[in-house]
Amino acid sequence: MVNQQTGTQAVDRAAELLTHVVEAAAPRTFTSLVEQTGLAKSTVSRLLQALERHRLVQRDRSGVFRPGAVFALYAARHGVGNDLVELAMPTLERIGARTGETINLAVPRGEAVVQVAQVDSVHLLGTTNWVGLSVPAHCSALGKIFYAFRTLPLPTGTLERRTPRTITSRTELERDLATVIRRGYAVAREELEPGLVAVASPVRARDGAVVAAISASGPTARITERRAEQIGALLVTEAATLSSILGHTARTEGAA
């Protein structure tokens, strides 16, 4: 029984060390790991050696520890995007259940916005499969998020007019992006397609960088200005929850 408890304790301690190394914004020193865990130096040294043997952590020439080759291999085989979609799906499904509208997760790709996951609307009207589609950033709520928080560089050329309501003035776009930053979500009302309204909010990584965005979209008949405000508030809350899963906190945002 004692041996079983000792073995479990060793696994817990090794897992704690590994978590500290993987979640750190920078490589960790041996001393910092000893101080954070409160374990004896000999115990930390022994556990780190075991993690190194199994390629879960690696020590560079300066002696600091970073995630090992196993994590790089996993990322190469599966891609970060797949992990993000898997982590985000419960959030997307919750928002879909609350709003009944089409919910999308998007990431920046080059200078475009690509939607990588979707929860379909419960309504037939306004249902479109956006997954894999690239949309112009300046006239989509998702794109405005990436512009506002500087994930994408602001466009320098002519802004394409997709509808009579598309913003084509750089000055007007910057004014709209200032509003996005102030309230925490973006709205595109009939700017991409006539009759389509979308609301979006940012998803942040541990360092505070905006790495994705979540949107809810539907027809103007359902998403009035008042309802867009309500959806925006919901998206801000749910996107913050997803961001926390990715390791982001208000403290790390402030540090960034």
N, C-alpha and C positions, 0 to 999 in steps of 0.2 A: 504493500500500500504506500509505504514511504517512497519507494523507488518510482512508483507511478506518479505521485505528487511532484517529486523532484523533476521527472521528465516533462510533465505538463508545465511546470514553472519555467524550465529552460526554454521550451517552445514559446511561451508567452513573452519571455524576455527577449528572445531573438526576434520575434515578430514586432515587438515594440521598437527595437533598434532599427529594424528594416523600415518600419513606417516613418521613423524620424528622418532617415536618409532619403527615402523616396519623396516625401512631402516637402522637403526643404527647398527653398528657393535657390540655394547655393550648396556646393559640396560641404560636408560636415567634417569638423576636426574630431579627433579622438577625445580631446578634452571636453569639447562641447557636448558630446554624447554621454560621457561620464557624468557631467554636471546635470544634464537634463533627465537622465534615467535614475540618478542617485545610486547606481550600482557600483560595486568595487571595480577598480581598474582592471584587475585580473579577470573578472567575470566578463566585462565588456570586451576585453582583448580576445578572450577565448571564443565568445559568441561571434564577433566580427570575423575571426579566422574561419569559423564554420560557414558563415554566410559567403565569404570570399571563395571558399573551396567549391561551393555550389553555384558560383557566378551570380549570386543575388546582389552582392555589392562588389565594388572594385575600388582599390586604393591607388591613387596616382603617385607620381614621383615626389610630390610635395607632402604626401602622407594623408591627404584628405580623402574622405569616402563619398562615393556617388553611386547611383543605381548601377547594377551590374549588367553583363551581356545578355542575361535572360530577358530583361525588360526590353532591350533593344531588339532582340530577336522576335519577341511577341509583337512589338509595334510594327516591325517590318512585315510580318506575316498577316496581321489583322488590320492594321491601320488605326490611327487615332480616331478617324471619323466613325468607324464602326462602334468603338467604345462609347463615343459621345452619344450616338443614336440610342444605344442600349440604355445608357444612363438617363437619357432624356425622355424615353417613351412613357414612363409613369406620369411625368409632369404633363406631357402633351395630352395624354388620355384624360387626366383630371380636368384640364382646361376645356377639352372637347366636351366632357360631360356637363361642365358648368355652363358653357355657352351654346352648345349645339352647332357651332360653326366649324369651318375647316381650319385646322391647326397645323402649322408648319414649323419645322426647325431648319434654319439656313446657316451656311457658313460662307465666308468670302473665298473666292477662288480667282486669283489674278486680280483684275479690276471689276469682276462681276460677282453676283450673288447667286449661289446655287442652293436649292432646297433639297435636303437630304432625308427628310422624314416627314410623314403626314398622317394626321388622324382626320378621317373624312367627316364632313358635316352630316347631321342627321336629316337634313333637308335635301331634296333633289335640286331645288333651284340654287344655283351658284356653286355647285360642286365641280371642281376641276382637280385633276391629278397634277400637282405641281412638282412632284419629286423628279429630280434630275434636270429640271428646266432652269435655265439661266435667265434672269430678268434684269433690265436696266436698273441700276441702283438709285438713280435720282428720282425715279417715279414709283418706287416701291417703299413700303414702310420698313421692310427688312433692310433695304439698301440705305435708307436714311439713318438707321441705327449705326451702321458701319461707317458712314460718313461722319456722323455727329461725334462718335467716340474715337475717330481717327484710326479705325482698323483698316479702312480703305482711304487712299488719297483722294482729295476732292477733285472732281473732273476739271480739266483745263480747256477742253474743246467745246463745241456746240452741244447743247443738251437737246436730245431728241424729243420732239413733241409727239406723244402717243395719243393724247386726247386733248380737247379744249382746256382741260383743267391741269395738264402737265406743267410743272414748274420748269421754265426754260431760261430763267434769269439767274445768274450766279448770285447776285445780291439777294434775291428772293429766297433762293435755296439756303444760303447761309443764315438768313433770318429764321427760316423754318427749322434749321438744325439747332439754333440757339433755343428754340422752344422745346425741341426734343430733349436736350440736355436738362432744361429746367424741370420738366415734368416727368422725365424718365421713360417715356414711350413715344413712338412715332405714329402718325396717322397719314395714310395716303387715300384720299377720297376721290375716286374716279380719275386718278392720275395715270394709272397703268392701263386700265380698261374702263369704258363707260359702264356705270352701274355697279362697279366693284369697290368695296371699301376694305382696307386692311389696317390693322393695328399691330405694332410690334414693340418688343422690349429686349434689352441686351442680356446676354449670358456671359458672365465673367469667369476667367480662370483664377488660379490662386493669387497671381500677382496683380490682379485687377484689370488685366487686359480683356477687352471684349472679343471673345473667340467665336461666338455664335449669337443668333437671335431667334426669338420665338414670335410667331405671328398668329393672329386670328383674322380670318377674312370671310366676307359674305356680301350679299347684295345691299344696296343702299336702302331698300325697303325694310330690311331687318336691322341693319347697323346704323341707327340714327346718330346724330352728334352726341346725344346724351348717353346712348348705349356704348358708343365708342369710348367715352370717358370711363364707364364702368368696366369695360373690357380692358382698357389700358391699366387701370388700377389692379385688376386681377393678374394681368400679365407681369406687372412689376413685382408683385408678391411671389408668383410662381417662378419667375426667372431668377429671383433672388434665392429661392429654395434650391433650384438646380445649381446655381453658382456655388452655394455652400457645399453641395455634394462634390463639386470640382475643387474645393479647398479654399474658396474665396470667403473672406470676412471683411467687415467694414474696416478693421484694423489693417489688413493687408492692402486694401484699396488705398487707405490713407498713406501707407508707406510707399506704395507705387507712385 
